[in-house]
Amino acid sequence: QVHLVESGGGFVQPGGSLRLSCAASGSIFKINAMNWYRQAPGKERELVAGITTGGTTAYADSAKGRFTISRDNAKNMVFLQMSSLKPEDTAVYYCNIVVYPDMTGYWGQGTQVTVSS
């Protein structure tokens, strides 16, 4: 079994910052990609940012220039530094990992981020 635990969500005013963390544990051989998704009320879940084992990153257009994804391979953790937050960033943020050797994906339980004045 693989278990993901997210933390760092909360309430922030527009223009503020938050740092999300996700720790993976359990029967993990090796993690391939680590990703952050989000889902706003009434909307589809969308990919926000992803990072490969080697550190290659990719971002949704809405996140470019404001969010930074990083990972600690030794600790099986992934982070999302979010700055210049906007009300439209309000959503539940989910951690997702893809593990070797069978490329199975796992999800965390989600952490709420609310951006409001």
C-alpha positions in Angstrom: 0.0 0.0 0.0 1.0 3.5 -0.7 -0.1 6.4 1.4 0.1 10.1 0.5 -0.4 12.9 3.1 -0.8 16.5 2.0 -0.4 19.5 4.3 0.0 23.3 4.0 -3.4 24.3 2.7 -5.4 27.1 4.3 -6.9 30.5 3.9 -4.9 33.3 2.4 -5.6 36.8 1.0 -5.1 37.6 -2.6 -1.4 38.2 -3.3 -0.4 35.9 -0.5 1.7 32.7 -0.5 1.3 29.1 0.6 3.6 26.1 0.5 2.0 22.7 0.1 3.8 19.5 1.0 3.1 15.9 0.2 4.8 12.9 1.9 4.6 9.5 0.3 5.0 6.3 2.3 4.5 2.6 2.1 5.6 0.0 -0.4 7.3 2.3 -2.9 10.1 0.9 -5.1 10.8 4.2 -6.8 8.7 7.2 -7.7 8.6 8.4 -11.3 6.6 11.6 -11.6 5.2 13.6 -8.8 2.3 16.0 -9.6 -0.1 18.5 -8.1 -3.7 18.7 -9.3 -6.5 20.9 -8.2 -10.3 20.8 -8.3 -12.4 23.8 -7.8 -16.2 23.5 -7.1 -18.1 22.5 -10.2 -15.0 22.1 -12.3 -12.9 19.2 -13.5 -9.7 18.2 -11.7 -6.8 19.8 -13.5 -3.0 19.3 -13.5 -1.2 22.3 -11.9 2.4 21.2 -12.0 4.5 18.1 -12.4 8.1 17.1 -11.8 10.1 14.0 -13.0 12.7 12.0 -11.1 15.4 14.0 -12.8 13.8 17.4 -11.8 12.2 18.3 -15.1 9.1 20.5 -14.4 6.0 21.4 -16.2 3.3 23.9 -15.3 -0.2 24.7 -16.3 -0.4 28.2 -17.9 -2.3 29.4 -14.9 0.6 28.5 -12.6 3.6 29.6 -14.7 5.6 32.3 -13.0 3.7 32.0 -9.7 4.0 28.4 -8.6 7.2 26.3 -8.1 7.2 22.5 -7.8 10.1 20.7 -6.2 10.8 17.3 -4.7 13.0 15.5 -2.2 13.7 12.1 -3.6 15.4 10.9 -0.4 12.2 11.6 1.6 9.7 10.8 -1.1 8.2 14.3 -0.8 6.9 16.9 -3.2 6.2 20.5 -2.6 4.3 23.3 -4.3 5.3 26.9 -3.5 2.5 29.2 -4.5 2.8 32.9 -4.6 0.8 35.8 -5.9 -2.3 33.8 -5.2 -5.6 34.7 -6.8 -9.2 33.9 -5.8 -9.3 31.7 -8.9 -6.7 29.5 -7.3 -9.2 28.4 -4.7 -9.6 24.7 -4.9 -8.8 21.4 -3.3 -5.2 20.5 -4.2 -4.3 16.9 -4.6 -0.9 15.2 -4.6 -0.4 12.5 -7.2 2.6 10.2 -7.7 3.4 7.6 -10.4 5.6 4.7 -9.2 7.9 2.2 -10.8 7.8 -0.5 -12.1 4.2 -0.6 -13.2 3.5 3.2 -13.4 0.6 2.9 -11.0 -0.8 6.3 -9.9 -1.7 7.2 -6.3 -3.6 10.1 -4.9 -3.6 12.0 -1.6 -6.8 13.0 0.2 -6.5 16.7 -0.8 -5.9 19.9 1.0 -8.1 23.0 0.7 -6.7 26.3 -0.5 -8.9 29.3 -0.2 -7.9 32.7 -1.5 -10.2 35.5 -0.5 -10.2 38.9 0.9 
